[in-house]
Amino acid sequence: MSASFDYFVILAAMRTGSNLLEANLNAMDGITCHGEAFNPHFVGSLKSDHLLGLSLEDRDADPMRMLKAIRSAPGDINGFRYFEDHNPRILKPMLNDPCCAKILLTRNPLDSYLSLKIARKTQQWLLKNVKRRVDAQVVFDADEFSDYLNQVQGHRLMVQRHLQKTGQTGFFINYDDLTELEVINGLAAWLGVEARLTRLDDSLKPQNPSPALSKVTNPEEMKQALCDQDRFGLHRSTSFEPQRGAAVPLYVAAARSPLMYLPIRGGIEPVIEQWLADLDGCPKDKLITDQNRKQVRSWKQNHPGHRQFTALRHPLARAHTVFCQHILSTGPGSYKMVRNYLRNRLKLPIPGQVRDTNYSVEQHREAFSGFLGFLRLNLNGQTPIRVDGTWCSQSRTLEGIASFTMPDLILREEDLMTALPDLARNLGHSDPPPPGHCAPDEPYALDQIYDENLEAQAVAAYQRDYETFGFSDWVPKTA
C-alpha cells in the first residue's frame, strides 16, 4: 500500500494514450484504474451507468460519493482518468488533496488534434485488431487547431500552477513514454506499489502511426499554418510583476444611486468620486467606501440593478501624475523613501526637500524619463522597491478586481465626459452632471515635456497594458 497516496488520477485529454496507460496500470497487481469515472455521459466505460455500486444518477447527485468509493475500493491503490470536460465539481477537491497522486499525461498537440479529428470521422476510438483499422484523412483547420491548442495548453497550465501553489508535484508522462517499460514501472514505484510489469500490454494498437502530413488532405496549408504558430513565444513578454488582490476598501459607492466605482489608482479617482457625489447632490464624505467584502456583497444585494465600473488611463499620463504627486512632491501623499532611493541611488535630478525654484522644464523631462526607466525595472522585479498600486500595471489591478467582482463597464479617461452621464441616464437620471477634469500636474504638465522618447519608455515599462488595452501614442491636449 502506498505510504504517500490513497488514490490517483490520470489528468489527460482525448487521444493522448490514456486508454493504453490505463491498460498497463490495470495489468499490475494492486492497481485499478476505473476509466472515465466522471464522464458526464457514462460512468467508467462507454455505455456503463454503474461503478462501485453507484449509478450515474448517484454520482451526478453527489460526485464526492464516487470519489470516496474509488478511494476506498479494494486493492493497493485505485484511480480514474479525468479530462477537461468531465464533472468540474470534482476537479478542485481532487487537485487540493495531497493524498491524490496526479499523473499528467501529455502528447504532441498536433498529433492528438489530428487523431481526434480522424476518430470523429471514422468513429473508431479503440483498435485491437489491425485488420479492422479504418483509414482516413482529414482537413487541417488552422483556426480550429489554434483554439484547440489554446484550450489544451490553458488547462495544462492551470493544473501545473495549482500544484505549484499547493506545494504538490505530479508524475509527468508523455505519449511516447507509454512504450517504455521502465517508465511504466517507475510510475508504479512512484505510486508506492510493489508490482512491476515484465512486458507491456499490447492489446491496444496505435491507430494512426503515420506522419502527420500524411493524415491531412491539405499538407501544404498545414505546414504554412504551423509556421505561423509562435512555438517559442517570440512575442510573449514574461511578467514578474506580482499579482494584486482586490482592494475592496477602495471601492466607492454612490450615496443613493446604484453605482459603484472600482478604482484603478493613478490620478482620475478624485474626478469620478466628485461626479458620484454631484450625481446625488451630496458632499463627497457621504459616498460609501472603506467597506469589507461582506459589506460590498450586502450593498449589491440591497441595490438590484446596480452597475459597477472602472476607468483606464493612458499609461504615460498616469505615470506622469504619479511622478508629480508621489515622487516629486514632498507634501501629503508623497513617497519619501522611494523619492530618496531615486535621488540617491539612481541619481534622478529631483530637487531636495523644498521645491527648487530653479527646477526647469528640461530637468523635469530628464527626471520623469528616469522615473519611467525605474518603472520598467520595478515592474520586472529588478529593484528593491515595492510595486505600488498607483503605478502597477492597470491589467494587474483589473485582475485583482475580477478576483472578487467583475466590472460591468471599463471606461477610458478620454470618454468619461460622455460615458458617465450616459451611464447615469441608463439608471434613471434625467439630467446628470458632466464630470470635471483632472487637476493639472505640477510643476509642469505632460504637454510641456512630451516627446517620442518618453512614449517609447512608457511602452517599455507598460508593454502588457499597451498590448492588452490597445493604447496608442498619448495625444497632447495642445495638439
DOMARKOL-997831 format. One record per residue (C-alpha): residue number from 1; residue in three letters; x, y, z. Coordinates in Angstrom, 2 decimals, decimal comma. Example, Ala and Ser with C-alpha at 12.3 -4.5 7.8 and 13.67 -1.06 7.14 Angstrom:
<atoms>
{atom 1; ala; {12,30; -4,50; 7,80}},
{atom 2; ser; {13,67; -1,06; 7,14}},
</atoms>
This chain:
<atoms>
{atom 1; met; {0,00; 0,00; 0,00}},
{atom 2; ser; {1,28; 3,46; -0,91}},
{atom 3; ala; {2,52; 5,41; 2,08}},
{atom 4; ser; {2,02; 8,69; 0,24}},
{atom 5; phe; {-1,13; 8,34; -1,87}},
{atom 6; asp; {-4,60; 6,97; -1,24}},
{atom 7; tyr; {-5,77; 7,13; -4,87}},
{atom 8; phe; {-4,68; 8,53; -8,24}},
{atom 9; val; {-5,98; 10,46; -11,21}},
{atom 10; ile; {-4,72; 10,48; -14,78}},
{atom 11; leu; {-5,10; 14,09; -15,94}},
{atom 12; ala; {-5,20; 13,88; -19,71}},
{atom 13; ala; {-7,07; 14,85; -22,84}},
{atom 14; met; {-8,74; 12,76; -25,52}},
{atom 15; arg; {-6,35; 10,94; -27,87}},
{atom 16; thr; {-3,30; 11,23; -25,64}},
{atom 17; gly; {-2,93; 7,50; -24,91}},
{atom 18; ser; {-4,89; 7,35; -21,67}},
{atom 19; asn; {-6,54; 4,03; -22,60}},
{atom 20; leu; {-3,12; 2,43; -23,11}},
{atom 21; leu; {-1,82; 3,85; -19,84}},
{atom 22; glu; {-4,89; 2,54; -18,03}},
{atom 23; ala; {-4,44; -0,90; -19,56}},
{atom 24; asn; {-0,85; -1,12; -18,35}},
{atom 25; leu; {-1,73; 0,09; -14,85}},
{atom 26; asn; {-4,57; -2,42; -14,60}},
{atom 27; ala; {-2,12; -5,18; -15,60}},
{atom 28; met; {-0,31; -4,67; -12,28}},
{atom 29; asp; {-1,44; -6,41; -9,11}},
{atom 30; gly; {-2,89; -3,94; -6,64}},
{atom 31; ile; {-3,64; -1,13; -9,14}},
{atom 32; thr; {-7,08; -0,47; -10,58}},
{atom 33; cys; {-7,98; 2,40; -12,88}},
{atom 34; his; {-11,75; 2,81; -13,15}},
{atom 35; gly; {-11,81; 4,54; -16,51}},
{atom 36; glu; {-13,60; 7,84; -17,01}},
{atom 37; ala; {-15,40; 7,77; -13,69}},
{atom 38; phe; {-16,68; 11,33; -14,08}},
{atom 39; asn; {-17,53; 11,43; -17,77}},
{atom 40; pro; {-20,87; 13,29; -17,97}},
{atom 41; his; {-22,35; 10,66; -20,35}},
{atom 42; phe; {-21,33; 7,39; -18,69}},
{atom 43; val; {-19,55; 6,02; -15,64}},
{atom 44; gly; {-16,15; 4,40; -16,09}},
{atom 45; ser; {-16,53; 2,91; -19,56}},
{atom 46; leu; {-18,72; 3,57; -22,58}},
{atom 47; lys; {-22,38; 2,56; -22,14}},
{atom 48; ser; {-21,84; 1,83; -18,44}},
{atom 49; asp; {-24,12; 3,53; -15,93}},
{atom 50; his; {-22,85; 1,88; -12,71}},
{atom 51; leu; {-19,49; 1,80; -10,95}},
{atom 52; leu; {-18,59; 0,53; -7,48}},
{atom 53; gly; {-22,24; 0,21; -6,53}},
{atom 54; leu; {-23,15; 3,77; -7,57}},
{atom 55; ser; {-25,32; 4,70; -10,51}},
{atom 56; leu; {-24,78; 7,59; -12,89}},
{atom 57; glu; {-27,58; 9,42; -11,08}},
{atom 58; asp; {-25,93; 8,78; -7,70}},
{atom 59; arg; {-22,65; 10,16; -8,99}},
{atom 60; asp; {-24,19; 13,26; -10,51}},
{atom 61; ala; {-26,16; 13,98; -7,35}},
{atom 62; asp; {-23,04; 13,76; -5,19}},
{atom 63; pro; {-19,73; 13,28; -7,07}},
{atom 64; met; {-17,83; 13,15; -3,78}},
{atom 65; arg; {-19,55; 9,77; -3,07}},
{atom 66; met; {-17,93; 8,36; -6,19}},
{atom 67; leu; {-14,56; 9,81; -5,24}},
{atom 68; lys; {-14,81; 8,22; -1,79}},
{atom 69; ala; {-15,85; 4,90; -3,34}},
{atom 70; ile; {-12,80; 4,90; -5,62}},
{atom 71; arg; {-10,55; 5,89; -2,75}},
{atom 72; ser; {-11,77; 3,04; -0,54}},
{atom 73; ala; {-12,08; 0,33; -3,24}},
{atom 74; pro; {-10,14; -2,94; -2,66}},
{atom 75; gly; {-6,52; -3,12; -3,73}},
{atom 76; asp; {-3,35; -1,17; -3,07}},
{atom 77; ile; {-4,46; 1,94; -4,95}},
{atom 78; asn; {-7,38; 2,89; -7,19}},
{atom 79; gly; {-7,84; 5,78; -9,58}},
{atom 80; phe; {-9,53; 7,11; -12,68}},
{atom 81; arg; {-9,00; 9,17; -15,82}},
{atom 82; tyr; {-10,10; 12,81; -15,86}},
{atom 83; phe; {-10,49; 15,01; -18,94}},
{atom 84; glu; {-11,19; 18,73; -19,04}},
{atom 85; asp; {-14,87; 18,24; -19,95}},
{atom 86; his; {-15,55; 15,83; -17,07}},
{atom 87; asn; {-17,53; 16,81; -13,97}},
{atom 88; pro; {-15,95; 20,11; -12,84}},
{atom 89; arg; {-17,23; 19,72; -9,26}},
{atom 90; ile; {-14,62; 17,09; -8,59}},
{atom 91; leu; {-11,65; 18,98; -10,01}},
{atom 92; lys; {-10,82; 21,33; -7,15}},
{atom 93; pro; {-11,26; 18,79; -4,31}},
{atom 94; met; {-9,09; 16,36; -6,25}},
{atom 95; leu; {-6,36; 18,90; -7,04}},
{atom 96; asn; {-6,32; 20,17; -3,46}},
{atom 97; asp; {-5,91; 16,68; -1,99}},
{atom 98; pro; {-2,21; 15,79; -1,46}},
{atom 99; cys; {-3,28; 12,15; -0,97}},
{atom 100; cys; {-4,36; 12,07; -4,62}},
{atom 101; ala; {-1,48; 11,15; -6,96}},
{atom 102; lys; {-1,61; 13,34; -10,06}},
{atom 103; ile; {-0,41; 11,64; -13,24}},
{atom 104; leu; {-0,15; 14,23; -16,01}},
{atom 105; leu; {-0,30; 12,60; -19,43}},
{atom 106; thr; {0,53; 14,76; -22,46}},
{atom 107; arg; {1,01; 14,34; -26,19}},
{atom 108; asn; {2,17; 16,45; -29,10}},
{atom 109; pro; {-0,97; 18,59; -29,52}},
{atom 110; leu; {-0,88; 18,34; -33,33}},
{atom 111; asp; {-0,91; 14,55; -33,13}},
{atom 112; ser; {-3,75; 14,50; -30,61}},
{atom 113; tyr; {-5,73; 17,07; -32,65}},
{atom 114; leu; {-5,43; 15,06; -35,87}},
{atom 115; ser; {-6,13; 11,79; -34,06}},
{atom 116; leu; {-9,28; 13,29; -32,57}},
{atom 117; lys; {-10,49; 14,50; -35,97}},
{atom 118; ile; {-9,83; 11,11; -37,54}},
{atom 119; ala; {-11,61; 9,25; -34,71}},
{atom 120; arg; {-14,64; 11,52; -35,05}},
{atom 121; lys; {-14,70; 10,89; -38,79}},
{atom 122; thr; {-14,25; 7,10; -38,60}},
{atom 123; gln; {-15,98; 6,56; -35,23}},
{atom 124; gln; {-13,12; 4,19; -34,38}},
{atom 125; trp; {-11,90; 5,12; -30,90}},
{atom 126; leu; {-10,02; 1,94; -29,97}},
{atom 127; leu; {-8,15; -0,56; -32,10}},
{atom 128; lys; {-7,38; -4,13; -31,00}},
{atom 129; asn; {-7,31; -5,85; -34,39}},
{atom 130; val; {-5,28; -4,03; -37,04}},
{atom 131; lys; {-7,31; -5,78; -39,77}},
{atom 132; arg; {-10,28; -3,67; -38,70}},
{atom 133; arg; {-8,42; -0,36; -38,83}},
{atom 134; val; {-10,30; 2,31; -40,75}},
{atom 135; asp; {-8,02; 4,66; -42,65}},
{atom 136; ala; {-8,98; 8,28; -43,23}},
{atom 137; gln; {-7,60; 11,72; -43,96}},
{atom 138; val; {-8,96; 14,93; -42,52}},
{atom 139; val; {-8,80; 18,64; -43,34}},
{atom 140; phe; {-6,44; 20,69; -41,18}},
{atom 141; asp; {-8,21; 23,83; -39,96}},
{atom 142; ala; {-5,73; 26,44; -38,72}},
{atom 143; asp; {-8,26; 28,39; -36,61}},
{atom 144; glu; {-9,69; 25,22; -35,14}},
{atom 145; phe; {-6,22; 23,96; -34,23}},
{atom 146; ser; {-5,29; 27,29; -32,67}},
{atom 147; asp; {-8,41; 27,14; -30,46}},
{atom 148; tyr; {-7,64; 23,51; -29,57}},
{atom 149; leu; {-4,03; 24,38; -28,72}},
{atom 150; asn; {-5,06; 27,28; -26,50}},
{atom 151; gln; {-7,58; 25,11; -24,68}},
{atom 152; val; {-5,18; 22,22; -24,07}},
{atom 153; gln; {-2,30; 24,43; -23,00}},
{atom 154; gly; {-4,55; 26,60; -20,84}},
{atom 155; his; {-5,89; 23,60; -18,93}},
{atom 156; arg; {-2,41; 22,12; -18,53}},
{atom 157; leu; {-1,05; 25,43; -17,22}},
{atom 158; met; {-3,94; 25,76; -14,77}},
{atom 159; val; {-3,22; 22,30; -13,33}},
{atom 160; gln; {0,51; 22,97; -13,15}},
{atom 161; arg; {0,02; 26,32; -11,42}},
{atom 162; his; {-2,40; 24,77; -8,92}},
{atom 163; leu; {0,09; 22,09; -8,00}},
{atom 164; gln; {2,79; 24,72; -7,56}},
{atom 165; lys; {0,59; 26,89; -5,37}},
{atom 166; thr; {-0,40; 23,95; -3,16}},
{atom 167; gly; {3,12; 22,57; -2,84}},
{atom 168; gln; {2,46; 19,35; -4,77}},
{atom 169; thr; {4,17; 17,56; -7,60}},
{atom 170; gly; {2,84; 15,24; -10,26}},
{atom 171; phe; {4,21; 12,40; -12,37}},
{atom 172; phe; {4,68; 13,76; -15,88}},
{atom 173; ile; {4,42; 11,21; -18,66}},
{atom 174; asn; {4,33; 11,74; -22,42}},
{atom 175; tyr; {2,55; 9,69; -25,06}},
{atom 176; asp; {5,89; 8,42; -26,36}},
{atom 177; asp; {6,78; 7,19; -22,85}},
{atom 178; leu; {3,92; 4,68; -22,93}},
{atom 179; thr; {6,10; 2,24; -24,89}},
{atom 180; glu; {8,86; 2,36; -22,25}},
{atom 181; leu; {8,55; -0,48; -19,76}},
{atom 182; glu; {10,92; 1,21; -17,33}},
{atom 183; val; {8,81; 4,38; -17,28}},
{atom 184; ile; {5,60; 2,48; -16,54}},
{atom 185; asn; {7,33; 0,56; -13,76}},
{atom 186; gly; {8,75; 3,84; -12,49}},
{atom 187; leu; {5,20; 5,15; -12,27}},
{atom 188; ala; {4,23; 2,11; -10,21}},
{atom 189; ala; {7,14; 2,80; -7,86}},
{atom 190; trp; {6,05; 6,44; -7,54}},
{atom 191; leu; {2,54; 5,28; -6,66}},
{atom 192; gly; {4,05; 3,15; -3,90}},
{atom 193; val; {3,05; -0,21; -5,41}},
{atom 194; glu; {5,45; -3,17; -5,34}},
{atom 195; ala; {4,12; -4,85; -8,50}},
{atom 196; arg; {6,09; -4,48; -11,73}},
{atom 197; leu; {5,42; -5,45; -15,34}},
{atom 198; thr; {7,72; -7,75; -17,30}},
{atom 199; arg; {6,09; -6,77; -20,57}},
{atom 200; leu; {3,75; -4,01; -21,70}},
{atom 201; asp; {0,12; -4,55; -22,62}},
{atom 202; asp; {-0,14; -4,99; -26,38}},
{atom 203; ser; {-3,90; -5,43; -26,72}},
{atom 204; leu; {-4,36; -1,84; -27,90}},
{atom 205; lys; {-2,80; -0,95; -31,25}},
{atom 206; pro; {-1,77; 2,51; -32,50}},
{atom 207; gln; {-4,47; 3,76; -34,82}},
{atom 208; asn; {-2,63; 6,45; -36,77}},
{atom 209; pro; {1,12; 5,76; -36,69}},
{atom 210; ser; {1,88; 7,55; -39,98}},
{atom 211; pro; {3,45; 11,04; -40,12}},
{atom 212; ala; {1,16; 13,99; -39,54}},
{atom 213; leu; {1,47; 15,29; -43,11}},
{atom 214; ser; {0,01; 12,06; -44,48}},
{atom 215; lys; {-3,07; 12,36; -42,26}},
{atom 216; val; {-4,41; 15,53; -43,86}},
{atom 217; thr; {-5,76; 16,43; -47,27}},
{atom 218; asn; {-4,08; 19,83; -47,23}},
{atom 219; pro; {-0,49; 19,21; -46,04}},
{atom 220; glu; {0,99; 22,36; -47,61}},
{atom 221; glu; {-1,63; 24,55; -45,98}},
{atom 222; met; {-0,93; 22,84; -42,64}},
{atom 223; lys; {2,82; 23,41; -42,96}},
{atom 224; gln; {2,29; 27,10; -43,69}},
{atom 225; ala; {-0,17; 27,50; -40,81}},
{atom 226; leu; {2,20; 25,83; -38,37}},
{atom 227; cys; {4,99; 28,16; -39,49}},
{atom 228; asp; {2,84; 30,99; -38,20}},
{atom 229; gln; {2,48; 29,35; -34,78}},
{atom 230; asp; {4,73; 31,08; -32,23}},
{atom 231; arg; {6,10; 27,94; -30,55}},
{atom 232; phe; {8,91; 29,76; -28,81}},
{atom 233; gly; {6,91; 32,75; -27,56}},
{atom 234; leu; {8,74; 35,29; -29,70}},
{atom 235; his; {6,08; 37,90; -28,95}},
{atom 236; arg; {5,40; 36,89; -25,36}},
{atom 237; ser; {6,82; 39,00; -22,57}},
{atom 238; thr; {7,37; 37,36; -19,21}},
{atom 239; ser; {5,84; 39,32; -16,36}},
{atom 240; phe; {7,48; 39,32; -12,95}},
{atom 241; glu; {5,05; 41,89; -11,63}},
{atom 242; pro; {3,35; 40,48; -8,52}},
{atom 243; gln; {-0,33; 39,64; -8,65}},
{atom 244; arg; {-2,65; 42,01; -6,82}},
{atom 245; gly; {-5,66; 41,25; -4,70}},
{atom 246; ala; {-8,97; 43,06; -4,78}},
{atom 247; ala; {-8,53; 46,38; -2,93}},
{atom 248; val; {-12,14; 46,25; -1,71}},
{atom 249; pro; {-11,86; 49,08; 0,87}},
{atom 250; leu; {-11,07; 51,47; -2,00}},
{atom 251; tyr; {-14,34; 50,74; -3,82}},
{atom 252; val; {-16,67; 53,75; -3,83}},
{atom 253; ala; {-20,47; 53,52; -3,98}},
{atom 254; ala; {-22,79; 56,45; -4,63}},
{atom 255; ala; {-24,81; 57,78; -1,70}},
{atom 256; arg; {-28,15; 56,86; -3,29}},
{atom 257; ser; {-27,67; 55,76; -6,90}},
{atom 258; pro; {-26,95; 52,07; -7,54}},
{atom 259; leu; {-23,45; 52,82; -8,81}},
{atom 260; met; {-20,14; 51,53; -7,55}},
{atom 261; tyr; {-16,73; 52,71; -8,74}},
{atom 262; leu; {-13,86; 50,19; -8,66}},
{atom 263; pro; {-10,79; 52,45; -8,85}},
{atom 264; ile; {-7,62; 51,85; -10,78}},
{atom 265; arg; {-5,35; 54,24; -8,96}},
{atom 266; gly; {-3,39; 56,81; -10,93}},
{atom 267; gly; {-4,99; 60,24; -10,89}},
{atom 268; ile; {-8,60; 60,14; -12,07}},
{atom 269; glu; {-10,16; 58,84; -8,85}},
{atom 270; pro; {-10,98; 62,33; -7,44}},
{atom 271; val; {-12,78; 63,28; -10,66}},
{atom 272; ile; {-15,03; 60,22; -10,61}},
{atom 273; glu; {-15,67; 60,42; -6,86}},
{atom 274; gln; {-16,72; 64,06; -7,18}},
{atom 275; trp; {-19,02; 63,13; -10,07}},
{atom 276; leu; {-20,68; 60,42; -7,97}},
{atom 277; ala; {-21,28; 62,98; -5,23}},
{atom 278; asp; {-22,63; 65,57; -7,68}},
{atom 279; leu; {-24,91; 62,96; -9,23}},
{atom 280; asp; {-26,79; 62,52; -5,95}},
{atom 281; gly; {-26,36; 66,12; -4,85}},
{atom 282; cys; {-24,36; 65,28; -1,76}},
{atom 283; pro; {-20,87; 66,05; -0,38}},
{atom 284; lys; {-18,08; 63,59; -1,09}},
{atom 285; asp; {-17,97; 62,43; 2,53}},
{atom 286; lys; {-21,41; 60,86; 2,01}},
{atom 287; leu; {-20,04; 58,40; -0,53}},
{atom 288; ile; {-19,88; 54,82; 0,70}},
{atom 289; thr; {-16,34; 53,48; 0,91}},
{atom 290; asp; {-13,92; 51,64; 3,20}},
{atom 291; gln; {-16,14; 48,53; 3,16}},
{atom 292; asn; {-15,12; 44,90; 3,53}},
{atom 293; arg; {-16,17; 42,10; 1,19}},
{atom 294; lys; {-19,23; 41,20; 3,22}},
{atom 295; gln; {-20,43; 44,79; 3,21}},
{atom 296; val; {-19,90; 45,14; -0,54}},
{atom 297; arg; {-21,89; 41,96; -1,16}},
{atom 298; ser; {-24,64; 43,32; 1,09}},
{atom 299; trp; {-24,63; 46,62; -0,84}},
{atom 300; lys; {-25,06; 44,76; -4,12}},
{atom 301; gln; {-27,92; 42,68; -2,72}},
{atom 302; asn; {-29,64; 45,84; -1,48}},
{atom 303; his; {-29,23; 47,63; -4,82}},
{atom 304; pro; {-30,80; 45,48; -7,53}},
{atom 305; gly; {-29,90; 46,72; -10,98}},
{atom 306; his; {-26,62; 48,13; -9,70}},
{atom 307; arg; {-23,74; 48,89; -12,06}},
{atom 308; gln; {-20,04; 48,58; -11,27}},
{atom 309; phe; {-17,48; 50,37; -13,37}},
{atom 310; thr; {-13,83; 51,27; -13,55}},
{atom 311; ala; {-11,76; 53,56; -15,74}},
{atom 312; leu; {-8,44; 53,25; -17,54}},
{atom 313; arg; {-5,94; 56,00; -18,12}},
{atom 314; his; {-3,21; 56,25; -20,71}},
{atom 315; pro; {-0,08; 54,72; -19,12}},
{atom 316; leu; {2,09; 57,74; -19,86}},
{atom 317; ala; {-0,36; 60,27; -18,40}},
{atom 318; arg; {-0,93; 58,02; -15,39}},
{atom 319; ala; {2,81; 57,61; -14,75}},
{atom 320; his; {3,36; 61,38; -15,00}},
{atom 321; thr; {0,62; 62,15; -12,46}},
{atom 322; val; {2,04; 59,54; -10,09}},
{atom 323; phe; {5,51; 61,01; -10,50}},
{atom 324; cys; {4,31; 64,55; -9,77}},
{atom 325; gln; {2,05; 63,65; -6,83}},
{atom 326; his; {4,04; 60,95; -5,06}},
{atom 327; ile; {7,68; 61,33; -6,10}},
{atom 328; leu; {8,37; 64,94; -6,99}},
{atom 329; ser; {6,14; 66,35; -4,26}},
{atom 330; thr; {7,23; 66,32; -0,62}},
{atom 331; gly; {3,78; 67,03; 0,75}},
{atom 332; pro; {0,99; 64,73; 1,95}},
{atom 333; gly; {0,84; 61,50; -0,05}},
{atom 334; ser; {4,47; 61,66; -1,13}},
{atom 335; tyr; {6,61; 58,53; -1,04}},
{atom 336; lys; {9,69; 59,86; 0,70}},
{atom 337; met; {11,61; 56,58; 0,85}},
{atom 338; val; {11,07; 55,91; -2,84}},
{atom 339; arg; {11,97; 59,53; -3,57}},
{atom 340; asn; {15,23; 59,19; -1,67}},
{atom 341; tyr; {16,05; 55,95; -3,47}},
{atom 342; leu; {15,51; 57,60; -6,84}},
{atom 343; arg; {17,59; 60,64; -5,90}},
{atom 344; asn; {20,44; 58,94; -4,07}},
{atom 345; arg; {20,72; 55,56; -5,78}},
{atom 346; leu; {19,52; 56,24; -9,32}},
{atom 347; lys; {20,69; 59,87; -9,33}},
{atom 348; leu; {17,45; 61,28; -10,75}},
{atom 349; pro; {17,63; 65,11; -10,92}},
{atom 350; ile; {14,84; 65,59; -8,41}},
{atom 351; pro; {15,08; 68,73; -6,23}},
{atom 352; gly; {15,60; 68,44; -2,47}},
{atom 353; gln; {13,03; 68,58; 0,31}},
{atom 354; val; {11,99; 72,13; -0,57}},
{atom 355; arg; {10,75; 72,87; -4,09}},
{atom 356; asp; {13,67; 74,32; -6,01}},
{atom 357; thr; {12,57; 77,42; -7,92}},
{atom 358; asn; {15,31; 76,68; -10,44}},
{atom 359; tyr; {13,78; 73,33; -11,33}},
{atom 360; ser; {13,42; 73,73; -15,11}},
{atom 361; val; {11,19; 72,02; -17,63}},
{atom 362; glu; {14,27; 70,31; -19,10}},
{atom 363; gln; {15,19; 68,99; -15,67}},
{atom 364; his; {11,62; 67,78; -15,24}},
{atom 365; arg; {11,73; 65,89; -18,53}},
{atom 366; glu; {15,02; 64,25; -17,50}},
{atom 367; ala; {13,70; 63,33; -14,06}},
{atom 368; phe; {10,46; 61,88; -15,43}},
{atom 369; ser; {12,40; 59,94; -18,05}},
{atom 370; gly; {14,47; 58,45; -15,23}},
{atom 371; phe; {11,30; 57,56; -13,36}},
{atom 372; leu; {9,95; 55,70; -16,41}},
{atom 373; gly; {13,20; 53,76; -16,54}},
{atom 374; phe; {12,77; 52,92; -12,88}},
{atom 375; leu; {9,20; 51,73; -13,54}},
{atom 376; arg; {10,40; 49,30; -16,20}},
{atom 377; leu; {12,88; 47,77; -13,77}},
{atom 378; asn; {10,45; 47,86; -10,86}},
{atom 379; leu; {7,63; 46,10; -12,73}},
{atom 380; asn; {10,11; 43,42; -13,80}},
{atom 381; gly; {11,10; 42,74; -10,20}},
{atom 382; gln; {14,58; 44,21; -10,61}},
{atom 383; thr; {14,53; 46,81; -7,82}},
{atom 384; pro; {14,25; 46,53; -4,02}},
{atom 385; ile; {11,22; 48,88; -4,11}},
{atom 386; arg; {7,66; 47,54; -3,85}},
{atom 387; val; {5,37; 47,68; -6,88}},
{atom 388; asp; {2,92; 50,30; -5,66}},
{atom 389; gly; {-0,76; 50,29; -6,56}},
{atom 390; thr; {-0,51; 53,77; -8,02}},
{atom 391; trp; {1,89; 52,69; -10,76}},
{atom 392; cys; {1,34; 48,94; -11,14}},
{atom 393; ser; {0,02; 47,71; -14,48}},
{atom 394; gln; {-3,65; 48,50; -14,92}},
{atom 395; ser; {-4,19; 44,97; -16,23}},
{atom 396; arg; {-2,87; 43,62; -12,91}},
{atom 397; thr; {-5,30; 45,83; -11,00}},
{atom 398; leu; {-8,17; 44,61; -13,16}},
{atom 399; glu; {-7,18; 41,01; -12,48}},
{atom 400; gly; {-7,30; 41,78; -8,77}},
{atom 401; ile; {-10,72; 43,40; -9,11}},
{atom 402; ala; {-12,02; 40,42; -11,11}},
{atom 403; ser; {-10,88; 38,02; -8,39}},
{atom 404; phe; {-13,72; 39,44; -6,25}},
{atom 405; thr; {-16,21; 41,09; -8,60}},
{atom 406; met; {-16,49; 41,86; -12,29}},
{atom 407; pro; {-16,99; 45,43; -13,51}},
{atom 408; asp; {-19,94; 45,99; -15,85}},
{atom 409; leu; {-18,05; 48,71; -17,67}},
{atom 410; ile; {-14,41; 49,53; -18,31}},
{atom 411; leu; {-14,31; 53,18; -19,34}},
{atom 412; arg; {-11,41; 55,32; -20,53}},
{atom 413; glu; {-10,45; 58,74; -19,28}},
{atom 414; glu; {-10,97; 60,41; -22,65}},
{atom 415; asp; {-14,55; 59,06; -22,82}},
{atom 416; leu; {-15,70; 59,99; -19,31}},
{atom 417; met; {-17,32; 63,26; -20,37}},
{atom 418; thr; {-20,00; 61,35; -22,31}},
{atom 419; ala; {-19,77; 57,84; -20,84}},
{atom 420; leu; {-20,54; 58,77; -17,22}},
{atom 421; pro; {-23,67; 60,85; -17,98}},
{atom 422; asp; {-24,87; 58,07; -20,33}},
{atom 423; leu; {-24,39; 55,56; -17,54}},
{atom 424; ala; {-26,39; 57,76; -15,16}},
{atom 425; arg; {-29,19; 58,21; -17,70}},
{atom 426; asn; {-29,44; 54,42; -18,06}},
{atom 427; leu; {-30,13; 54,30; -14,32}},
{atom 428; gly; {-32,91; 56,87; -14,45}},
{atom 429; his; {-31,15; 60,23; -14,03}},
{atom 430; ser; {-32,73; 62,63; -16,49}},
{atom 431; asp; {-30,14; 65,41; -16,29}},
{atom 432; pro; {-26,86; 64,03; -14,89}},
{atom 433; pro; {-23,94; 66,40; -14,38}},
{atom 434; pro; {-20,84; 66,15; -16,53}},
{atom 435; pro; {-17,64; 65,05; -14,81}},
{atom 436; gly; {-14,84; 67,51; -14,18}},
{atom 437; his; {-11,25; 67,25; -15,30}},
{atom 438; cys; {-8,15; 66,01; -13,55}},
{atom 439; ala; {-6,22; 68,67; -11,71}},
{atom 440; pro; {-3,22; 69,78; -13,77}},
{atom 441; asp; {0,06; 68,11; -12,92}},
{atom 442; glu; {2,55; 70,39; -11,17}},
{atom 443; pro; {5,00; 71,97; -11,62}},
{atom 444; tyr; {4,82; 71,06; -15,32}},
{atom 445; ala; {2,16; 69,41; -17,43}},
{atom 446; leu; {2,93; 66,40; -19,60}},
{atom 447; asp; {2,18; 68,53; -22,67}},
{atom 448; gln; {5,24; 70,62; -21,88}},
{atom 449; ile; {7,71; 67,72; -21,92}},
{atom 450; tyr; {6,12; 65,09; -24,17}},
{atom 451; asp; {8,28; 63,53; -26,88}},
{atom 452; glu; {8,71; 60,20; -28,67}},
{atom 453; asn; {11,38; 59,06; -26,22}},
{atom 454; leu; {9,01; 59,31; -23,25}},
{atom 455; glu; {6,35; 57,40; -25,18}},
{atom 456; ala; {8,84; 54,65; -26,02}},
{atom 457; gln; {9,87; 54,39; -22,36}},
{atom 458; ala; {6,22; 54,13; -21,31}},
{atom 459; val; {5,69; 51,32; -23,84}},
{atom 460; ala; {8,76; 49,51; -22,47}},
{atom 461; ala; {7,51; 49,82; -18,90}},
{atom 462; tyr; {3,84; 49,05; -19,60}},
{atom 463; gln; {4,08; 46,73; -22,59}},
{atom 464; arg; {1,37; 44,50; -21,17}},
{atom 465; asp; {-1,11; 47,37; -20,78}},
{atom 466; tyr; {-0,40; 48,74; -24,26}},
{atom 467; glu; {-0,97; 45,27; -25,71}},
{atom 468; thr; {-3,98; 44,36; -23,58}},
{atom 469; phe; {-5,90; 47,59; -23,98}},
{atom 470; gly; {-4,62; 48,76; -27,36}},
{atom 471; phe; {-3,25; 52,09; -26,20}},
{atom 472; ser; {-1,80; 54,24; -28,98}},
{atom 473; asp; {0,52; 57,21; -28,53}},
{atom 474; trp; {-0,61; 59,79; -25,98}},
{atom 475; val; {-2,06; 62,87; -27,62}},
{atom 476; pro; {-1,04; 66,19; -26,01}},
{atom 477; lys; {-4,01; 68,42; -25,19}},
{atom 478; thr; {-2,35; 71,24; -27,13}},
{atom 479; ala; {-2,07; 69,10; -30,27}},
</atoms>
